[in-house]
Structures are given as C-alpha cells and as structure tokens.
Amino acid sequence: MGIGVFADVYSKASKEEFREVLKIATDDIKFNNIGFNKRTKVNDLKLLLDRSLKLVRSVQA
C-alpha cells in the first residue's frame, strides 16, 4: 500500500512538485522520528503527502 500512496501523489503532480513534496515529507518524518520517536503510519503518510502537495501548489501560485 505504501507504494500506491506515492503513485497517487506522483500522478497528481509534476516532477518538480513531486520532488518538493518528497523533500517536505522526508524532513517532517525525520523530525518527528528523531525528536519524538514517532513512527509514521501509511494513512498518516498519505495525508502528509496530500497536504504537502497543496502547500507546494499554493506557494507556486
């Protein structure tokens, strides 16, 4: 299911947007994992990717 989450966002975004979304998501996951020892579930990852894509698009506008 994890791969499908990435494919879903990839199909909605340009390559540049997708790279930026992955960077934002990776930074967020690293911060929460290291700082709070929090694990990211698949549903949380999907939500994080969707929100990151919205953020990237709103900044580009």
OpenMM code with the backbone's topology and positions (N, CA, C; nanometers):
from openmm import Vec3, app, unit

residues = "MET GLY ILE GLY VAL PHE ALA ASP VAL TYR SER LYS ALA SER LYS GLU GLU PHE ARG GLU VAL LEU LYS ILE ALA THR ASP ASP ILE LYS PHE ASN ASN ILE GLY PHE ASN LYS ARG THR LYS VAL ASN ASP LEU LYS LEU LEU LEU ASP ARG SER LEU LYS LEU VAL ARG SER VAL GLN ALA".split()
positions = [
    Vec3(0.0819, -0.1199, 0.0000),
    Vec3(0.0000, 0.0000, 0.0000),
    Vec3(0.0856, 0.1253, 0.0000),
    Vec3(0.2024, 0.1205, 0.0608),
    Vec3(0.2882, 0.2372, 0.0669),
    Vec3(0.3275, 0.2895, -0.0696),
    Vec3(0.3588, 0.1985, -0.1618),
    Vec3(0.3978, 0.2395, -0.2962),
    Vec3(0.2810, 0.3069, -0.3671),
    Vec3(0.1600, 0.2565, -0.3463),
    Vec3(0.0420, 0.3160, -0.4061),
    Vec3(0.0194, 0.4589, -0.3612),
    Vec3(0.0564, 0.4880, -0.2383),
    Vec3(0.0430, 0.6241, -0.1860),
    Vec3(0.1322, 0.7185, -0.2658),
    Vec3(0.2554, 0.6776, -0.2929),
    Vec3(0.3463, 0.7605, -0.3711),
    Vec3(0.2981, 0.7729, -0.5150),
    Vec3(0.2487, 0.6641, -0.5716),
    Vec3(0.1992, 0.6663, -0.7099),
    Vec3(0.0805, 0.7602, -0.7232),
    Vec3(-0.0049, 0.7631, -0.6226),
    Vec3(-0.1216, 0.8509, -0.6244),
    Vec3(-0.0789, 0.9969, -0.6309),
    Vec3(0.0157, 1.0357, -0.5482),
    Vec3(0.0628, 1.1744, -0.5477),
    Vec3(0.1416, 1.2038, -0.6754),
    Vec3(0.2214, 1.1075, -0.7205),
    Vec3(0.3004, 1.1262, -0.8418),
    Vec3(0.2111, 1.1541, -0.9627),
    Vec3(0.0961, 1.0862, -0.9669),
    Vec3(0.0058, 1.1057, -1.0804),
    Vec3(-0.0614, 1.2429, -1.0780),
    Vec3(-0.0670, 1.3061, -0.9620),
    Vec3(-0.1310, 1.4374, -0.9485),
    Vec3(-0.0335, 1.5533, -0.9666),
    Vec3(0.0969, 1.5254, -0.9582),
    Vec3(0.1960, 1.6329, -0.9513),
    Vec3(0.2922, 1.6280, -1.0691),
    Vec3(0.3539, 1.7429, -1.0949),
    Vec3(0.4635, 1.7455, -1.1920),
    Vec3(0.5868, 1.6858, -1.1237),
    Vec3(0.6903, 1.6595, -1.2010),
    Vec3(0.8121, 1.6008, -1.1428),
    Vec3(0.8732, 1.6944, -1.0384),
    Vec3(0.8738, 1.8217, -1.0680),
    Vec3(0.9303, 1.9193, -0.9750),
    Vec3(0.8478, 1.9256, -0.8458),
    Vec3(0.7164, 1.9280, -0.8603),
    Vec3(0.6284, 1.9294, -0.7429),
    Vec3(0.6485, 1.8029, -0.6606),
    Vec3(0.6587, 1.6885, -0.7281),
    Vec3(0.6757, 1.5622, -0.6586),
    Vec3(0.8055, 1.5598, -0.5790),
    Vec3(0.9137, 1.6089, -0.6380),
    Vec3(1.0412, 1.6150, -0.5660),
    Vec3(1.0295, 1.7018, -0.4408),
    Vec3(0.9633, 1.8154, -0.4543),
    Vec3(0.9470, 1.9060, -0.3405),
    Vec3(0.8589, 1.8426, -0.2326),
    Vec3(0.7527, 1.7747, -0.2735),
    Vec3(0.6639, 1.7061, -0.1788),
    Vec3(0.7423, 1.6001, -0.1012),
    Vec3(0.8239, 1.5225, -0.1719),
    Vec3(0.9035, 1.4198, -0.1045),
    Vec3(1.0027, 1.4806, -0.0061),
    Vec3(1.0629, 1.5934, -0.0435),
    Vec3(1.1567, 1.6597, 0.0467),
    Vec3(1.0858, 1.7066, 0.1738),
    Vec3(0.9708, 1.7683, 0.1580),
    Vec3(0.8941, 1.8165, 0.2735),
    Vec3(0.8537, 1.7002, 0.3622),
    Vec3(0.8016, 1.5939, 0.3012),
    Vec3(0.7567, 1.4776, 0.3780),
    Vec3(0.8733, 1.4105, 0.4500),
    Vec3(0.9860, 1.3969, 0.3814),
    Vec3(1.1036, 1.3352, 0.4429),
    Vec3(1.1519, 1.4162, 0.5617),
    Vec3(1.1598, 1.5475, 0.5465),
    Vec3(1.2024, 1.6334, 0.6574),
    Vec3(1.1072, 1.6218, 0.7758),
    Vec3(0.9776, 1.6188, 0.7493),
    Vec3(0.8777, 1.6073, 0.8554),
    Vec3(0.8899, 1.4738, 0.9279),
    Vec3(0.9041, 1.3671, 0.8516),
    Vec3(0.9152, 1.2337, 0.9120),
    Vec3(1.0429, 1.2224, 0.9943),
    Vec3(1.1537, 1.2730, 0.9420),
    Vec3(1.2802, 1.2694, 1.0173),
    Vec3(1.2680, 1.3474, 1.1474),
    Vec3(1.2089, 1.4654, 1.1425),
    Vec3(1.1935, 1.5480, 1.2621),
    Vec3(1.1110, 1.4753, 1.3677),
    Vec3(0.9980, 1.4192, 1.3271),
    Vec3(0.9112, 1.3509, 1.4226),
    Vec3(0.9723, 1.2211, 1.4728),
    Vec3(1.0433, 1.1509, 1.3888),
    Vec3(1.1037, 1.0250, 1.4287),
    Vec3(1.2175, 1.0497, 1.5277),
    Vec3(1.3033, 1.1442, 1.4977),
    Vec3(1.4174, 1.1715, 1.5842),
    Vec3(1.3741, 1.2475, 1.7092),
    Vec3(1.2936, 1.3514, 1.6915),
    Vec3(1.2569, 1.4368, 1.8036),
    Vec3(1.1578, 1.3742, 1.9002),
    Vec3(1.0639, 1.2965, 1.8483),
    Vec3(0.9562, 1.2461, 1.9330),
    Vec3(0.9433, 1.0947, 1.9295),
    Vec3(1.0358, 1.0278, 1.8588),
    Vec3(1.0325, 0.8821, 1.8437),
    Vec3(0.8952, 0.8353, 1.7952),
    Vec3(0.8397, 0.9094, 1.7011),
    Vec3(0.7066, 0.8818, 1.6466),
    Vec3(0.7208, 0.8129, 1.5108),
    Vec3(0.6494, 0.7061, 1.4912),
    Vec3(0.6501, 0.6337, 1.3638),
    Vec3(0.5361, 0.6835, 1.2757),
    Vec3(0.5582, 0.6835, 1.1458),
    Vec3(0.4586, 0.7318, 1.0520),
    Vec3(0.3837, 0.6134, 0.9910),
    Vec3(0.2544, 0.6108, 1.0086),
    Vec3(0.1702, 0.5056, 0.9514),
    Vec3(0.1352, 0.5419, 0.8078),
    Vec3(0.0902, 0.4429, 0.7309),
    Vec3(0.0599, 0.4638, 0.5892),
    Vec3(-0.0480, 0.5704, 0.5713),
    Vec3(-0.1516, 0.5665, 0.6514),
    Vec3(-0.2582, 0.6668, 0.6399),
    Vec3(-0.2059, 0.8069, 0.6697),
    Vec3(-0.1162, 0.8170, 0.7683),
    Vec3(-0.0561, 0.9464, 0.8004),
    Vec3(0.0335, 0.9937, 0.6862),
    Vec3(0.1030, 0.8996, 0.6221),
    Vec3(0.1885, 0.9341, 0.5091),
    Vec3(0.1053, 0.9892, 0.3937),
    Vec3(-0.0060, 0.9262, 0.3646),
    Vec3(-0.0941, 0.9742, 0.2569),
    Vec3(-0.1422, 1.1156, 0.2865),
    Vec3(-0.1851, 1.1391, 0.4089),
    Vec3(-0.2314, 1.2716, 0.4485),
    Vec3(-0.1179, 1.3738, 0.4383),
    Vec3(0.0002, 1.3367, 0.4835),
    Vec3(0.1163, 1.4248, 0.4777),
    Vec3(0.1521, 1.4595, 0.3328),
    Vec3(0.1510, 1.3608, 0.2442),
    Vec3(0.1833, 1.3856, 0.1039),
    Vec3(0.0796, 1.4756, 0.0376),
    Vec3(-0.0470, 1.4496, 0.0652),
    Vec3(-0.1530, 1.5335, 0.0073),
    Vec3(-0.1430, 1.6774, 0.0554),
    Vec3(-0.1201, 1.6954, 0.1838),
    Vec3(-0.1080, 1.8310, 0.2381),
    Vec3(0.0165, 1.9011, 0.1852),
    Vec3(0.1253, 1.8255, 0.1703),
    Vec3(0.2486, 1.8840, 0.1170),
    Vec3(0.2290, 1.9295, -0.0274),
    Vec3(0.1559, 1.8507, -0.1060),
    Vec3(0.1285, 1.8895, -0.2445),
    Vec3(0.0451, 2.0172, -0.2483),
    Vec3(-0.0536, 2.0281, -0.1632),
    Vec3(-0.1343, 2.1507, -0.1566),
    Vec3(-0.0474, 2.2701, -0.1189),
    Vec3(0.0439, 2.2488, -0.0249),
    Vec3(0.1343, 2.3552, 0.0179),
    Vec3(0.2236, 2.4003, -0.0978),
    Vec3(0.2827, 2.3049, -0.1667),
    Vec3(0.3707, 2.3374, -0.2792),
    Vec3(0.2954, 2.4158, -0.3861),
    Vec3(0.1755, 2.3717, -0.4159),
    Vec3(0.0965, 2.4409, -0.5190),
    Vec3(0.0535, 2.5801, -0.4745),
    Vec3(0.0244, 2.5976, -0.3471),
    Vec3(-0.0176, 2.7301, -0.3004),
    Vec3(0.0992, 2.8279, -0.3011),
    Vec3(0.2185, 2.7793, -0.2786),
    Vec3(0.3362, 2.8661, -0.2805),
    Vec3(0.3709, 2.9047, -0.4238),
    Vec3(0.3477, 2.8143, -0.5178),
    Vec3(0.3776, 2.8419, -0.6584),
    Vec3(0.2807, 2.9421, -0.7202),
    Vec3(0.1610, 2.9494, -0.6663),
    Vec3(0.0572, 3.0349, -0.7270),
    Vec3(0.0841, 3.1812, -0.7101),
] * unit.nanometer
topology = app.Topology()
chain = topology.addChain("A")
for resn in residues:
    res = topology.addResidue(resn, chain)
    for name in ("N", "CA", "C"):
        topology.addAtom(name, app.Element.getBySymbol(name[0]), res)
